[in-house]
């Protein structure tokens, strides 16, 4: 069969006898398309669709632009950092503080690596002086042992305040940590090389801060705001926290006959090569701060002693976290001023402790803890253990043996032992007088305890008795009874008892004033003795004066009777027996004998011709045994 090819269309022409539908006209094709679109709602491939949400395109463009700008800034910052490190090789110290240790870059250039002598010379060129370097603990790095140094930088200045430092005073103004560097091309065994790792400026506390806690109302008025010099650098040893290295930079202020230490607590963080000053401190008790395990936990606490006399007072600092990567710790004082728990029993315990009644406060706090159970907060536990720390001291003082009744009573009142203190007060007239003098001088601090105890228990008669005695010793009997009338829940029996105690105090004070002017009237017989045993005699004051000159001789006087200012006292002398406080009672007896106003005594001495002469001697000591009273007198041989 012969086929015909249409050259213009380049396709085969179908056979003539084939039945083929005629091609649709152009108009029919156009009419069908819209109908098909309406049915399928699909766009024709290759045909652009108009944007329905133009804001999405805007967001996409802005996001792409932000990412592009961020990458540009990162590249620019990297280029700048690279330039800075090229110009200053030490610049990567700042960066290295905020990256893990394994990824840190080596710091510094050869110009910043020096021997210790070179470091000292460069510091001298700046006008400063270097102190004694303090070696830091050795840490193992690879196969080498590396020991770093803490170097104090000092300056000479004149100081106006009276400190333990001669003018011009060399005082520490900066601390620097130098890390040891090993150079492969140098002999590190002969020369040790170091590089500055960290530094901190230090300045002593103001004079007013140091003496603020002195028990002297005029101290603050005479103090200035001048910074005191720091002259000594030491590392905290013993129970210091294991993390970090702790240092004490200190000085001493001279105030009268006291030396008050003060200073700053500095911590070095080896992992970040960072030094920081955390705390200013001062101790009127004269003791440097020390680390103790007072509150149970991982780290010990820093205790600063502010004790005055028998009043224990410690400021306790705990280690706490801080959001500061180079040195993420801080020291926070345990405060008894803030309530950590909403419970009245707990609050009463804190009130007692704040007034100085540590043992009663501890007992109440333990009751509050038992009531709270699992709800007892950690802050309240820290307060309880701080109170317990102080209570151990006051308890030990209260049960100790004291040389005088005033000290014994004061120690017991500080510990809140009201009844035991009253027993000492009533034991002897000599006790009563001396205690009255103590209450007059120290009554203010004890009265704070009385007020706190009565707020917790208004019916305690022993506490009221001491309140009345304190008022009586300072303002008289009438004011004491007026004070008692203002107290709640006082029954008639307690009032009568307290009135008798106040009368006894008044009588003892009156007798003591009489004895100051009372002169001796003693009758007895005198015998010369060749030697004495000093341990058998009691002196009114422990002066160890039982010695004779070459012109003196000892006489022993057997007392037959003496006038005590109100009556004649005859043997047996049972009311002059020495009991618990010999020194105080001997001094009281000395006044009753009239020897306090004048210790001279006249003694009749037999002469070789049988006549009598009157010799004047000085009574030095007394002896009391089995109701007998003897005096020891030193008499001049030619008198």
C-alpha positions in Angstrom: 0.0 0.0 0.0 1.4 3.4 -0.8 1.4 6.0 2.0 1.5 9.7 1.5 3.5 11.9 3.9 2.4 15.5 4.7 5.8 17.2 4.7 4.5 20.5 6.2 3.2 18.8 9.4 5.8 16.0 9.4 3.4 13.3 10.3 1.7 10.3 8.5 -1.6 10.9 6.8 -4.2 8.4 7.7 -5.8 6.2 5.1 -8.5 7.8 3.2 -11.0 5.1 4.0 -10.6 5.5 7.9 -13.5 7.0 9.7 -12.2 9.8 11.9 -14.3 12.3 13.8 -13.8 15.7 12.6 -11.6 17.9 14.8 -13.6 20.1 17.2 -13.8 23.7 16.3 -11.9 26.3 18.3 -15.1 27.7 19.8 -16.1 24.3 21.2 -12.7 23.8 22.9 -12.9 27.2 24.5 -16.4 26.4 25.8 -15.3 23.1 27.4 -12.2 24.4 29.4 -14.1 26.7 31.8 -16.5 23.9 32.6 -13.6 21.5 33.4 -12.0 24.0 35.7 -15.1 24.5 37.6 -15.4 20.8 38.2 -11.8 20.1 39.3 -10.8 23.5 40.7 -7.2 22.6 39.8 -4.8 25.0 38.1 -3.2 24.1 34.8 0.4 23.0 35.1 2.8 25.7 34.2 0.3 28.5 34.8 1.2 31.1 37.6 -1.3 31.3 40.5 -1.9 34.6 42.2 -0.7 34.8 45.9 -3.5 34.6 48.4 -1.3 35.4 51.7 1.2 38.1 50.9 2.2 38.5 54.7 3.6 34.9 54.7 6.0 35.9 51.9 7.0 39.0 54.0 7.8 36.9 57.1 9.8 34.4 55.1 11.9 37.2 53.6 12.5 38.8 57.0 13.5 35.5 58.5 16.0 34.9 55.7 17.3 38.4 56.1 17.8 37.9 59.9 19.6 34.6 59.5 21.9 36.3 56.9 22.6 39.2 59.3 23.3 36.8 62.2 25.8 34.9 60.1 27.4 38.1 59.0 27.7 39.4 62.6 29.2 36.0 63.7 31.7 36.2 60.9 32.5 39.8 61.8 32.9 39.0 65.5 35.2 36.1 64.7 37.3 38.3 62.5 37.5 40.9 65.3 38.4 38.3 68.0 41.1 36.9 65.7 42.5 40.4 65.2 42.4 41.1 68.9 44.2 37.8 69.7 46.8 38.7 67.1 47.3 42.2 68.5 47.1 41.1 72.2 47.8 37.4 72.9 46.5 37.9 76.5 43.0 38.7 75.2 41.8 35.2 75.3 41.8 35.2 79.1 38.4 36.7 79.1 37.1 34.0 76.7 38.7 31.2 78.6 36.8 31.9 81.8 33.5 30.9 80.1 34.5 27.8 78.2 35.3 24.3 79.6 38.8 23.7 80.8 39.6 21.1 78.0 38.9 23.7 75.3 40.8 26.7 76.6 43.6 28.3 74.6 47.0 28.9 76.0 47.3 32.5 77.3 49.8 35.1 76.8 52.9 35.8 74.8 56.6 35.3 75.7 56.7 39.0 76.9 54.1 38.3 79.7 56.0 35.2 81.0 58.5 36.2 83.6 60.6 34.9 86.5 59.6 36.0 90.0 62.5 38.4 90.1 61.3 40.0 86.9 57.8 40.3 88.2 59.0 42.0 91.3 61.1 44.4 89.3 58.2 45.3 87.0 56.0 46.0 90.1 58.7 48.2 91.6 58.8 50.3 88.5 55.2 51.1 89.0 56.0 52.4 92.5 54.7 49.4 94.5 56.3 46.9 96.8 55.9 43.1 96.8 55.2 41.2 99.9 56.1 37.6 100.7 54.7 35.2 98.0 52.3 32.6 99.3 52.5 29.2 97.5 49.2 27.8 96.5 48.3 24.1 96.8 50.1 22.0 94.2 47.8 20.5 91.5 48.9 17.7 89.1 48.8 18.6 85.4 49.9 15.8 83.1 53.2 14.5 84.2 54.3 17.7 85.9 53.6 19.2 89.3 52.6 22.8 89.0 52.6 25.2 92.0 51.2 28.7 91.6 51.8 31.8 93.7 49.6 34.4 95.4 51.6 37.7 95.5 50.6 40.6 97.7 51.3 44.0 96.1 51.9 46.7 98.8 52.3 50.5 99.1 53.7 52.8 101.8 51.2 55.2 103.2 50.8 57.3 106.4 47.8 56.2 108.5 46.0 58.5 110.9 44.3 55.7 112.9 46.2 53.9 115.7 47.1 50.6 114.1 49.7 47.9 114.6 51.7 49.4 111.8 54.4 52.1 112.0 54.2 55.1 109.7 54.8 55.0 106.8 52.7 51.8 106.9 53.2 49.1 104.3 49.7 48.0 103.4 48.4 45.4 100.9 46.4 47.1 98.1 46.3 44.2 95.5 46.5 40.5 95.4 47.8 38.7 92.3 47.8 35.0 91.3 50.6 33.9 89.1 50.5 30.5 87.4 53.7 28.7 86.8 54.5 28.2 83.1 56.8 25.5 81.7 58.6 26.4 78.5 60.0 23.6 76.4 63.0 25.7 75.2 64.1 26.8 78.7 65.4 25.0 81.6 62.5 25.0 84.1 64.5 23.4 86.8 66.9 26.4 87.1 64.4 29.1 86.4 60.7 29.2 87.3 58.5 31.1 85.0 55.1 32.6 85.9 52.2 34.4 84.2 49.5 36.7 85.7 46.3 34.7 86.0 44.1 36.9 88.2 44.1 39.9 90.5 41.9 41.8 92.9 42.2 45.2 94.6 41.7 45.0 98.4 41.0 47.8 100.8 40.6 47.6 104.6 37.2 48.3 106.3 36.4 51.8 107.7 37.5 52.5 111.3 33.9 53.1 112.3 33.0 49.6 111.0 35.7 48.0 113.1 34.8 49.6 116.5 31.0 49.6 115.9 30.5 46.6 118.1 32.6 47.8 121.0 30.8 48.1 124.3 31.5 51.8 124.5 28.9 54.5 123.6 31.6 57.1 122.8 33.5 54.8 120.4 31.5 55.5 117.3 31.6 59.3 117.9 35.4 59.2 117.8 35.7 56.9 114.8 36.3 58.0 111.2 35.4 56.5 107.8 39.0 56.2 106.9 40.0 52.8 105.5 42.3 50.9 107.8 45.5 49.3 106.4 45.7 45.6 105.6 49.1 44.4 106.5 49.1 40.6 106.7 48.1 37.8 104.4 47.4 34.2 105.5 45.6 31.2 104.1 42.7 29.7 106.1 43.8 26.2 107.2 42.0 23.5 109.1 38.4 23.0 108.2 38.2 25.5 105.4 35.9 24.5 102.5 37.5 22.0 100.1 36.2 23.9 97.0 38.4 27.0 96.3 41.2 28.4 98.3 40.4 30.9 101.1 42.6 33.7 102.4 42.5 36.2 105.2 43.9 39.7 104.6 44.0 41.4 108.0 45.3 44.2 110.2 44.9 45.4 113.8 43.4 48.5 115.3 44.6 49.7 118.7 41.8 51.0 120.9 42.9 51.8 124.5 44.5 48.6 125.8 42.7 46.5 123.2 43.9 45.2 119.8 41.0 44.7 117.5 41.7 42.5 114.4 39.9 43.2 111.2 40.2 42.3 107.5 38.7 40.7 104.4 37.9 37.2 103.3 39.2 36.4 99.8 38.5 33.3 97.7 40.5 32.0 94.7 38.7 29.7 92.3 41.4 27.7 90.5 39.1 26.3 87.9 38.3 29.8 86.6 41.5 31.5 87.7 39.5 34.1 89.6 40.1 36.1 92.8 37.3 37.8 94.7 36.9 39.6 98.0 33.7 38.3 99.7 33.5 39.8 103.2 34.7 42.5 105.5 35.1 41.5 109.2 36.1 42.7 112.6 36.4 41.0 116.0 36.2 42.9 119.2 37.0 39.6 121.0 40.5 39.8 119.4 40.2 36.5 117.5 40.6 36.0 113.7 37.7 34.3 111.8 37.8 30.5 111.7 35.9 27.8 109.9 33.8 25.4 112.1 31.1 22.8 111.4 28.4 24.5 113.3 25.4 23.8 111.0 25.3 20.2 109.6 25.9 20.0 105.9 28.5 19.7 103.2 30.5 22.9 104.0 31.7 24.3 107.3 30.7 27.8 108.4 32.8 30.9 109.0 32.6 32.1 112.7 33.5 35.6 113.7 33.9 36.1 117.5 32.2 39.2 118.8 32.2 38.1 122.5 32.4 40.7 125.2 33.1 39.4 128.7 30.8 36.5 129.5 28.5 37.4 126.7 29.1 34.9 123.8 28.3 36.4 120.5 29.3 34.9 117.2 28.4 35.9 113.7 28.0 32.7 111.6 28.3 32.8 107.8 27.1 30.1 105.5 28.4 29.4 102.0 25.6 30.0 99.4 25.4 29.9 95.6 25.6 33.0 93.4 25.0 33.5 89.7 28.6 34.5 88.8 30.5 31.9 86.8 34.1 33.0 87.7 33.3 32.6 91.5 29.8 31.2 92.0 29.8 31.5 95.9 28.8 34.0 98.5 28.9 34.3 102.3 25.5 34.9 104.0 25.1 35.5 107.8 22.6 33.3 109.7 20.1 35.8 111.1 18.0 35.5 114.2 16.0 38.6 113.2 14.0 36.9 110.5 11.2 34.4 111.1 11.5 31.4 108.9 8.5 29.7 110.3 5.0 30.9 111.3 4.7 29.4 114.7 4.4 31.2 118.1 6.5 28.7 120.0 9.3 29.0 117.4 9.1 32.8 117.6 9.4 32.7 121.4 12.5 30.6 121.1 14.1 33.2 118.7 13.1 36.1 121.1 14.8 34.4 124.0 17.9 33.7 122.0 18.1 37.2 120.7 18.0 38.6 124.2 21.0 36.4 125.1 19.1 33.5 126.8 20.6 30.9 124.6 19.8 27.8 126.7 16.1 28.6 127.4 15.8 29.7 123.7 17.3 26.3 122.6 14.8 24.4 124.7 11.9 26.3 123.2 13.2 25.9 119.7 13.5 22.1 120.2 9.8 22.0 121.3 8.9 24.0 118.2 10.8 21.6 115.9 9.0 18.6 117.5 5.6 20.2 116.8 6.5 21.1 113.2 7.8 17.7 112.2 8.4 17.4 108.5 7.4 21.1 108.0 10.5 22.3 109.9 12.4 24.5 107.3 16.1 24.4 106.7 16.5 28.1 107.7 14.9 27.4 111.1 17.3 24.4 111.5 20.3 26.7 110.8 19.0 29.1 113.5 18.5 26.3 116.0 22.0 25.0 115.5 23.4 28.5 115.8 21.6 28.9 119.1 22.9 25.6 120.3 26.4 26.7 119.5 26.0 29.7 121.8 24.2 27.7 124.5 27.1 25.2 124.9 29.3 28.2 125.8 26.9 29.7 128.3 26.2 26.3 129.9 29.9 25.6 130.3 30.4 29.0 132.0 27.4 28.5 134.3 28.8 25.2 135.7 32.4 26.4 136.0 34.0 27.2 139.3 34.4 30.9 139.9 36.5 32.9 142.3 33.8 35.3 143.2 30.0 35.2 143.7 29.5 38.1 141.3 31.1 36.1 138.5 29.2 33.0 139.4 25.8 34.8 139.5 26.5 36.7 136.3 27.4 33.4 134.4 24.2 31.8 135.7 22.0 34.7 134.8 23.4 34.8 131.3 22.4 31.1 131.0 19.0 31.8 132.4 19.5 29.9 135.6 17.4 32.2 137.8 16.9 30.0 140.8 20.5 28.8 141.1 21.7 32.4 141.0 19.3 33.3 143.8 20.8 30.6 146.0 24.3 32.2 145.6 22.8 35.6 146.4 21.3 34.4 149.6 24.2 32.3 150.8 26.3 35.0 152.5 26.2 38.8 153.2 29.5 39.2 151.5 28.0 37.6 148.4 25.0 40.0 148.6 27.1 43.1 148.6 29.4 42.1 145.8 26.5 40.9 143.6 24.8 44.2 144.3 27.8 46.0 142.8 27.7 43.8 139.8 24.0 44.4 139.2 24.6 48.1 139.3 27.3 47.9 136.6 26.0 45.1 134.5 22.2 45.3 135.1 21.3 46.7 131.7 22.3 43.5 129.8 20.6 41.3 132.4 17.5 43.3 132.4 17.1 42.6 128.6 17.0 38.9 129.5 14.4 39.6 132.3 12.1 41.4 129.9 12.4 38.6 127.3 11.8 35.9 129.8 8.7 37.6 131.2 7.2 38.1 127.8 7.4 34.3 127.3 6.3 33.4 130.9 4.9 36.3 132.9 4.4 34.3 136.1 8.0 33.2 136.7 8.7 34.6 140.2 12.5 34.0 140.1 12.8 36.1 137.0 10.7 38.9 138.7 13.0 38.7 141.7 16.1 39.4 139.6 14.2 42.2 137.9 13.4 43.8 141.2 17.0 43.3 142.5 18.4 45.0 139.4 16.1 48.0 139.8 16.9 48.2 143.5 20.7 48.2 142.9 20.4 51.1 140.5 17.4 53.1 141.6 16.6 52.1 145.2 14.0 49.9 147.0 10.9 52.1 146.2 11.5 52.0 142.4 12.1 48.2 142.7 8.7 47.7 144.3 7.0 50.0 141.8 8.5 47.9 139.0 7.2 44.7 140.7 3.7 46.2 140.9 3.6 46.6 137.2 4.3 42.9 136.5 1.4 40.6 135.8 0.5 37.4 137.7 2.4 38.1 140.9 0.8 36.4 143.9 1.2 37.7 147.5 3.6 35.0 148.5 6.0 35.8 145.7 5.7 39.5 146.4 6.6 39.0 150.1 9.6 36.9 149.1 10.9 39.4 146.6 10.4 42.2 149.1 12.6 40.3 151.6 15.3 39.9 148.9 15.3 43.6 148.1 15.6 44.4 151.8 18.5 42.0 152.1 20.3 43.8 149.2 19.7 47.2 150.8 21.0 46.0 154.1 24.2 44.5 152.6 24.9 47.7 150.6 24.4 49.8 153.8 26.8 47.6 155.8 29.4 47.7 153.1 29.3 51.5 153.1 29.7 51.5 156.9 32.7 49.1 156.8 34.6 51.4 154.4 35.1 53.9 157.3 35.1 51.4 160.2 38.4 51.3 162.1 39.6 48.3 164.0 38.8 47.6 167.6 40.4 44.2 168.4 41.3 42.5 171.6 43.5 39.5 171.9 47.0 38.1 172.8 50.1 38.4 170.6 52.9 35.9 170.2 56.1 36.2 168.2 56.8 33.4 165.7 59.9 32.6 163.8 58.4 31.3 160.5 55.1 30.8 158.8 53.5 28.6 156.1 51.9 31.0 153.6 49.4 28.4 152.5 47.8 28.4 156.0 47.0 32.1 155.8 44.4 34.1 153.8 45.2 37.5 152.4 42.4 40.0 151.6 44.0 40.4 148.2 46.1 37.7 146.5 49.2 39.8 146.4 51.7 37.3 147.8 53.0 39.8 150.3 53.7 37.4 153.2 57.4 38.4 153.3 59.4 40.2 155.9 62.2 42.8 155.7 65.4 42.4 157.8 64.0 44.8 160.4 60.7 43.0 160.9 59.4 40.0 162.8 56.1 38.0 162.7 53.5 38.2 165.4 50.5 36.0 165.7 47.4 37.6 167.3 44.8 35.3 168.9 41.6 37.3 168.7 39.4 37.3 171.8 36.8 39.9 170.6 36.3 42.5 167.9 33.8 45.3 167.1 32.3 45.0 163.6 30.8 48.5 163.5 27.4 47.5 165.0 28.3 45.1 167.9 31.0 43.2 169.7 31.7 39.7 168.3 33.0 37.0 170.6 34.3 33.4 170.0 33.4 31.0 168.7 33.5 33.0 165.4 31.1 30.7 163.5 29.8 33.6 161.3 33.2 34.2 159.8 33.7 30.7 158.4 35.0 30.7 154.9 32.6 28.9 152.5 32.5 28.8 148.7 34.2 32.1 147.8 37.2 32.5 150.2 38.6 35.7 148.5 35.3 37.5 148.7 34.5 36.5 152.2 38.0 37.3 153.5 37.7 40.7 152.0 34.3 41.1 153.7 35.8 40.0 157.1 38.6 42.4 156.6 36.1 45.2 156.6 34.2 43.9 159.7 37.5 43.8 161.6 38.1 47.4 160.6 41.3 46.6 158.7 40.0 47.8 155.4 40.1 51.4 156.6 43.4 50.9 158.5 45.4 47.7 158.7 47.6 49.0 161.5 47.4 47.3 164.9 48.9 48.0 168.3 50.6 45.1 170.1 52.1 45.1 173.7 55.6 43.6 173.6 57.5 42.4 176.6 61.0 43.9 177.1 64.1 42.3 178.6 63.8 44.4 181.8 60.3 43.1 182.3 58.4 46.2 181.2 55.9 46.4 178.4 56.1 48.6 175.3 53.5 49.2 172.6 54.6 48.2 169.0 52.7 49.1 165.9 52.3 46.3 163.3 50.6 45.8 160.0 48.1 43.0 159.7 48.9 40.9 156.5 46.6 37.9 156.7 44.0 36.0 158.7 43.4 32.4 159.7 40.1 30.8 160.6 40.0 27.3 162.1 37.5 25.6 164.3 35.9 28.8 165.4 39.2 30.4 166.3 40.3 33.7 164.6 44.0 34.6 164.3 45.8 37.5 162.7 49.3 37.6 161.2 51.1 40.9 161.7 54.5 42.2 160.6 56.1 44.3 163.4 59.3 46.4 163.3 61.9 45.2 165.8 62.7 48.7 167.0 59.2 50.2 167.0 
